[in-house]
């Protein structure tokens, strides 16, 4: 039987609030939280900490998913990439420059698209979009 986990898209307004919602839902009962990181989100879905046991079947219900798709769309993603390209940023600037160029051309992924790809990479996680 799948464990059901519900994300409320009405609580998500930007990248920071996405991670607040993820911590509220996935990390309840833990005395620490994951950081605002795609890698951390990916690790969380493997389970072993938070509410998911390792490779446990999960029904992930994402309420108001279309709202999340919009708020984690082009503008938020552009700002995210621009932060990665700031002079003091330690990140691989060539990588993020390519990502930003693709986004501006309409061929790149939004932050929401990246989250969907991460979720899809976990065969034990079954996403149920809801509005």
N, C-alpha and C positions, 0 to 999 in steps of 0.2 A: 504494500500500500504506500502510495506517495504521501510525503509530508507536504502540506500546503503552506506556502509563504506568500504573503500579500504585500506588494509595494503600492503605495498610494501616490499616483502621479500628481495629485493636487498639492502635495508637500514639496514638489520639486520645481524650483524656479531657475536654477543654474547648477553648475558643477558642484559647488560646495553643498548646496541643499540636497543634491542627489546622494552624496556620501552621508549626510546627516540622516536621510531616510534609510539608506542601506544599513547604517550602524543601528538605527532604531529597530529595524526589522530583523537583521541577521545576527546582531551582536548583543541582543538583550540577554542579561544574565552574566555577561562578561564584564570584567573590571577594566577593560581597555577597548579601544576602538581602532578600526583600520583608518589609515590616512587617505587623503584625496588622491588616489592613484589607481590607474587602470590595472597595473600589475597586482595591487592589493585586492581589487575587486575580483580579478581572475583567481587569485589564490583562495579567496573566500569561498568561491564556488566549488573548489575541490573538496571542501569540507575538512573536518578534523578539528575545527574550532568554530565558535559561534553556534548557530542552531542546526547546521548541517553536519551530519556524520560523514565520514569518508565515503564517497560514491553512493550515498543514500539517494534513492529516487525522490525528486522534488517537483511538485506542481507549483510553479512560480506564476502567480496571478498578478498582473501589472494593471491596476485600475488607472483609468484616465491616461492610457498609454499615448494617445494621440497628442495630448497636451505636453507630455514629456518629450515626444518627438519634436515638437515645435520649440520648446524652451531649451532643448539641448541640440539645437540645429546650427545653422550656418553662423549666426552672430556669436554665439557662445564658443563655438569651435574655433572661429577666426581669432577671437581674443585669447583662447587657450594656446593656440600655436604662436601667436605674437608674444605671449609671455615666455614661451620656451625659447624664443629668438632674442630676448632681451640681452644686452651686453653682459650682464652679470650672471646669466643663466649657465649652469654647468652642462646642459643637455647638448646632444648632437645637433648642432644647428643646421647642417646640410640635410639631415633627415627631416627636421621640422620645416625647413624651407620648402622641400619637395611636397610635404603634406599640405602646406598652406597654398602653394601654387596649384595643386590639384583641386583643393577646395574652391579656390577662386575661379578655376576653369569649369567648375560644376561636375568634375569627375572624381572628386575626393569624398572621403567619408566624413560625416558629421560625428560629433561625440556620441550621439544616440546610435548611429550606425555601428560605431566601434563597440559600444556596449552590447548591441544585438549580436555582433560577431563573437564576442567573448562568451555570451550565454550559449550560443549555438555550438561552441567548441566543447561544451560539457554535456555528454550524452545522457547523463542522469538528471539534468535540469530540463524540464518541459515548460516552456513559456506559454501562458494563456493570456493574450492581450484582452483587456476589458475596458469598456468606457461607461 
